[in-house]
Amino acid sequence: SRYIKVWEGNLSGLRQRQPVFITRLEGFRNISASETLAVHWPPTMQIVRLISQDHMNNKQYLGKADFLVFRAMNQHGFLGQLQEKKLCAVIQLPSQTLLLSVSDKAHRLIGMLFPGDMVVFKPQNQQPPPPPQQQQQLQSHMPQQPQGLIQMPQLQQQQQIQQQ
């Protein structure tokens, strides 16, 4: 196999500011990726926010990103909603940022792992490069794409509205 298991743990989110278990995950790295890729990962990864897959797919990144494959041990409705609404989960790890999206294969998720606590986008051709102190961080709101960040409570409100 081209992938080696590097992590097993829980994926959780927040509902009304309380952690909610979503699923148990197994994480796999490519055999060519660093052996220490997941060495400091906690036993539970918590989603800090959701962003549009389209928003992420239309961006180019500076620096290196590692791709991982995750296997969900059970299918939770939240994973179906991520796929249906084309959203990525943002997970803040101790020294990395993980963007997690659901793949077309059942129980499979794809992770893009970035070093540090920010993802730096390549400037668009029509825009000058931002000064270093103005680089976009995932924790901050992106002014060019305000629809790109969706807080989990807002998503839950949208789901409640759709259910009614």
MOZIBEL-V529495 format. One record per residue. PHI is phi in radians with two decimals (999 if undefined). PSI is psi in degrees with one decimal (NA if undefined). OMEGA is omega in whole degrees, 0 to 359 (none if undefined). Layout:
[[PHI	PSI	OMEGA] [PHI	PSI	OMEGA]]
This chain:
[[999	149.8	180] [-1.49	-5.7	184] [-2.11	145.8	180] [-2.14	134.6	179] [-1.19	127.6	182] [-2.11	-12.8	185] [-2.79	146.7	170] [-2.48	134.1	181] [-3.11	-163.5	184] [-1.82	149.9	172] [-1.95	129.2	179] [-2.33	164.2	176] [-2.32	-173.8	178] [-2.04	132.5	172] [-2.25	120.8	183] [0.89	45.7	177] [1.13	12.5	178] [-1.97	136.9	177] [-1.11	138.5	180] [-2.24	126.2	178] [-1.18	132.7	178] [-1.87	-55.4	180] [-2.88	163.8	171] [-1.57	137.7	183] [-2.17	149.3	166] [-2.04	133.5	181] [-1.94	138.1	182] [-2.23	136.0	176] [-1.87	157.7	174] [-1.17	147.6	182] [-1.07	-23.8	180] [-1.48	-8.8	180] [-1.36	161.7	181] [-1.01	138.4	179] [-1.18	-23.0	183] [-1.69	13.2	184] [-0.88	-44.5	187] [-2.02	20.1	188] [-1.11	-30.5	182] [-1.87	16.5	181] [-1.25	139.4	179] [-1.29	163.6	178] [-1.19	-20.6	176] [-2.23	124.2	174] [-1.64	132.1	180] [-1.99	130.9	177] [-1.25	127.8	180] [-1.71	-25.4	176] [-2.92	170.0	178] [-2.08	143.5	177] [-2.36	159.1	181] [-1.22	134.1	175] [-1.08	-39.8	180] [-1.04	-41.6	179] [-1.04	-44.0	182] [-1.28	-37.1	182] [-1.21	-24.0	181] [-1.58	9.9	181] [-1.97	151.3	171] [-1.97	146.6	188] [-1.96	145.8	171] [-1.51	143.4	178] [1.55	-167.5	187] [-1.86	139.4	172] [-2.19	138.6	175] [-1.73	142.6	177] [-1.81	135.9	178] [-2.23	161.1	175] [-2.06	135.3	178] [-2.08	145.6	176] [-2.03	122.3	177] [-1.43	128.7	183] [-1.34	-21.3	174] [-2.55	151.1	183] [-1.55	114.1	179] [-1.77	146.9	179] [-0.97	-31.8	180] [-1.08	-37.5	179] [-1.14	-38.9	176] [-1.09	-38.5	179] [-1.19	-37.6	176] [-1.02	-45.3	182] [-1.19	-45.9	182] [-1.06	-43.1	183] [-1.59	2.0	179] [0.95	58.2	180] [-2.04	153.3	173] [-1.95	144.3	175] [-1.64	135.1	177] [-1.77	125.9	181] [-2.15	123.8	179] [-1.62	115.4	178] [-1.78	169.8	185] [-0.89	-43.1	179] [-2.36	21.9	183] [-2.58	163.9	173] [-2.14	129.9	181] [-1.99	126.7	173] [-1.83	121.7	187] [-2.04	126.2	177] [-2.29	151.8	182] [-1.42	136.0	178] [-1.63	177.9	179] [-1.29	-21.8	178] [-1.39	138.9	180] [-1.04	137.0	176] [1.14	14.5	180] [-1.96	135.2	175] [-2.21	150.1	179] [-1.94	134.3	179] [-2.04	135.4	170] [-1.89	119.8	185] [-1.91	123.6	180] [-1.98	142.5	176] [-1.23	150.0	176] [1.37	-171.1	184] [-1.84	18.8	178] [-2.51	156.3	173] [-1.99	123.1	182] [-1.75	121.7	181] [-1.55	147.1	171] [-1.21	138.7	178] [-1.12	147.3	175] [-1.20	155.2	183] [-1.00	-37.5	183] [-1.43	-6.6	183] [-1.96	140.9	174] [-1.23	153.7	179] [-1.10	140.0	180] [-1.27	148.0	173] [-1.05	152.9	184] [-0.94	-36.2	182] [-1.26	-10.8	180] [-1.84	13.0	179] [-1.07	143.2	183] [-1.27	131.9	174] [-1.91	149.0	179] [-1.11	-29.0	182] [-1.25	-24.3	183] [-1.66	160.9	180] [-1.36	133.9	181] [-1.54	111.1	186] [-1.07	-33.5	182] [-1.24	-26.4	187] [-2.30	66.2	184] [-1.06	-24.7	180] [-1.36	-7.1	185] [-1.28	-25.7	182] [-1.86	127.1	179] [-2.20	117.4	177] [-1.28	147.6	182] [-1.00	-40.9	179] [-1.06	-35.3	178] [-1.15	-40.3	178] [-1.08	-41.6	179] [-1.13	-38.2	177] [-1.11	-41.6	178] [-1.08	-41.4	180] [-1.13	-41.1	179] [-1.13	-39.0	179] [-1.13	-43.8	181] [-1.15	-32.2	181] [-1.28	-24.9	183] [-1.41	NA	none]]
